[in-house]
Amino acid sequence: MLVYLTLGGAVFVPVAMFVLRRRRYAYLFDLLAALALLLANLSAARAVLDIKVTGTEFTTHVHEIFNDPLFLLSGSYLGVYAVYRLLVTTAHTWSEQSKLSRL
């Protein structure tokens, strides 16, 4: 069930964002992506600093960053946002190609 929910969300959410961008939500999606990138970077930097301070570079302690909820949430939004941006870029490319084919 969780697999279907995850796959459905990974498809449905970017498509919903693509549809909602016409209603002037595009700036909000971009702003959230910038914030998510900042939070993911801060979370990763904090984890690296902690690893360096404790000297546990070669243990499984390195992988604890993947358990950080802040990193997981911001990273998951960035994944959804990336698919959304690909949809926007594809729509723009198709639009430009159709304009060129009319000439």
Secondary structure by P-SEA (a helix, b strand, c coil): caaaaaaaaacaaaaaaaaaccccaaaaaaaaaaaaaaaaaaaaaaaaaaaaaaccccccccccccccaaaaaaaaaaaaaaaaaaaaaaaaaaaaaaaaaac
